[in-house]
Structures are given as structure tokens and as C-alpha cells.
Amino acid sequence: MGSPFGSGIKTTNTGILLNAAQRLFSSAPPSSTTSLNVPAPGRRPLATTSPIFFETAQQKCGHRFIAASSSGLQGIVGISQVLTSSFLYLSNVTCSGDEQRPPLPSAEETTKTYTPAVGACLPVNASLALKRFTLDFLPVQNSTQHEFVVLLEPGFPSAIKKGLEDLGHKVVATTNPTSVVGAVGWTLYTTIGGVEQSSVNSSSWF
């Protein structure tokens, strides 16, 4: 929708919010690397693949997961991190039904994989609480040039920041969240939903 509440305008008698798709255009001056998403006559802004719907194929009453994000192109970076952590990496999060969770594979079992989304857990809120990064194309100080910068949310681990800098990335610690992500999912008969705590009062998806 371009922003948490779109354009802020709703249709008569329905309450449906109109989007603010113009905000999805890039604000950077046109160049060889940004010209695809700058405003121009007859052009539509590049839209992110959001909302996203996932379901597991292992069982009919398995896991289903819907997630959406704002902040245009930065939003897809945020939503990708939430989905990745939910489905792959948060296997140590305690959820209801943990007593049926299969044991984690040992280091010797190189062909076996385990994800919480196929086990007994869908850690939506734990994933939303994690700090995230995004990429932005920002002007270079005292120059007409622009460069890609890695933006880290407040509280992002300093060790990772240093590691990125050691690899040659330009890293900036931002004071604001990089994007707003909301998600809802259900596992068997349990519905789980959430949005980032910092955006609870400014999100209209769920």
C-alpha cells in the first residue's frame, strides 16, 4: 500500500483504504543504476512481492503463513528476513505443542533438515522481534554520486556490523526501523499473528 495506512483515504461505505503506490518510486536522482524506478510519464513504480502466502505440503491441516510489509523496495528485504527466520532458524523458540516437536538432528546427520515451520512451531512474533538490515541508495557526502549503504536497525549486533565493514560494506546504524512487517499464520488449530511492537499502533493489515 506504500505506507501502513496507504493514502489515508478510504472508499465510501466500505472502509477500504486506497493505496499510496506513488511512494514506491525511488527518491534518488536518475542515474544508470536508479533510472528503472524514478518517476516518469506513463511509468508505474516497481512493486514488491507482498503480501506473501506460504503453506506446507506435508499435511492438509499443516502450516499456513501470510506476511506483508511496507516501505516499498526495502519492505521486501524485511519480509524476507522475517520469513527466513520463521521457517528456518528459530528452532530454539518455545511454542505450544513443543512436546510433539521432533528432536533436532545431530551434526553427523548431514542429509537431514529440520525447520520449526514443519515441526510444531511457527515463531512469528519471535521473528518480528529480531533486528533487521536493509539496503538503500544514498547520496555520497559532498558529491553528486550515490552509493549502496547497509542500514542496520537500532540494537543490531555490533559484531555483525563490524563483520560487514570488514568485508567492505558501507554500514550505517539508523535510528528508525527499516520497514514495517506484519504476519499471521496458523498451525493446525492455533492462529498466531503479530506486528512489530514499535508499529502496533500504525499498522492496518492485521
N, C-alpha and C positions, 0 to 999 in steps of 0.2 A: 504493500500500500504506500510505500515511500516514507512513511513515518508511523509511529504506533497507532495514531488515530486517523491516518490518511490525510485528507484535505481538511478534516474537521467539519465537512458539510455532509448532511445526510439527506436521503430522498424522503419526500413527503409520505407520511402514513406507513413507512416501513422501518425506519430507523437504520437502514443500511448505509454505512459510511462510503463516500466516494473516495477513490484513491488519490494520492499525490504523486503520480508517476513522473511528473517533471523533475522531481527531486532526485530521480535515479540517474539523471545526466551527470557527467563529470564536471566538476567546477574548475578543473585545471585548464589553463590556456591551451589552445590547439597545438599539437606537435605531432611528430611522426609516430609517437607511442600512445597518444591520447585522442587522436582525431576520430576514432571509431565511436566514442561516446560523448562527444561535445554537442551542444545544441546546434541544429541546422535545419533549414526549411525542409519539410517533408520527412523528417527523421524521427524515429521512435527511440527512447532510451533503452539501453541494454537492461533486461530484467533478470533477476536471479531466479534460480530454480527453487522457489519457496512459495507455498508450503510443500513439504515433502512427506510422503506416506510410505511406511515400511510395514511389512508383515513377514512372519516366519513361515516357512513352508513345511516345518516338521509336523505340525498338528493343526487341525481345524480351529481349535479353541486356543491357539497359541498367542503370540505377542503381536500387538499392532501399535504403531507409534506414529504420531503426527507432530511435526515441528514446523515453526515459521519464524522468520526473522525480519528485522527492519535494517535500515542504514544501507540500502542499495547493494552495491557490489561487495561492501565489507560484510554485509549480513551473511552471505553465503560462506565466508570464511569462518564466521562464528558458529553457524549452524552445523558446519562440517565437523568442528571440534566437539560440539555437544553430542552429535550422533556417534562419532568415533569413540568417545569416552563411555557413552551409554552402552554401546554394543560390544566393545572390545576390552576396555582397560580397567573398568571399575569392578573387578571381580571380588574385591575385599569389602564391598559395601554391604551392610546388613539390611536385608529386606524381609518382608513377611514371606513365609514359605521357605526360609533357609534350611529347614530341617530336611527338605526334599532335594536340596541342591546336590548335584553330583560332585565328587571330590575333584579338586584341581589336579591337572596332570603333572607328573613329575618332570624334571629336566631331561630325564632319559627318554621320555615318550615324545620323540621328535615329530611324529606324524599325527599326533592328536591335538585338536584345538578345543578351546573352551571359551565361551563368551557368556557373560551374565544374561544377555538377552535371550539365549537359547536355554539357559539354566532356569533358575527360579527367581530371577531378579531383573527389574528394569529400572536402574537407578537414575531416573530423570532429574530429580531435584539435586542429587549429588553432582551430576554432570553440569547442571546450570550454575552451581556454586563455584565451579573451578574457574580460575583466572584464564583469560584467553589473549591471543595476539591477533593482529590483522596487518594487512599491507596497505599503504597509502602512497600516493604520488604527490610529493610536496615540493614547493619551490626551494631551491638552494639559497641560503642567505647571501645577500649582496650579489645575486646573479639572476639572469633570466632563465637559467636552466632548472629542470626539475629532476628529482631522483626518487627511487622507491625507498620507503622507510618502513621498518618493522615497528608497529605500535604495540606496546605492552600495557595491559590494564593495571590499575593500582593493585599492589600486592603480588605481582608476578614474581616468581622466584628469581633472586638476583644471580644465582649460579647459571641459570639458563640465559639470562640477559648477557652475562659475560661470555658464555659459550658462543652465542650468536655474533657478538662483536669480534671474538677471536677468529670467526670464520669470515669476517669481512663485511658483515651486515651493518647498515646504519640503524641503530636501535634507539627509540625514544620512549620513555615512560610517560604515558598520557595520564591525565587526572580524571578522564571520563571513560565510561565503558565504551568499547569499540563498536558494539552492536547490541541490539536487544533480541533475545531469543526466548520463545515460549514453546512449550511442548506438552503433549498429553499422550498417554498410552494406556493400554490395558493388558494385563496378563491373566489369562483365564477369566476369573470373575472379579478381578480387582482393577479399578480405574486409578491411574496415577496422573496427576497434572501439575504443572508448575511454570513459573516465570521467574526470572532473576529477581532477587529480593530488592535490588536498587530500583527496579522498574515496576513493582507491583501496582502502583497507582497510576501508571501511564501506559498500560498495555490493554488492548481491546480484543485480543484473539480468544482468550480462554476465560 
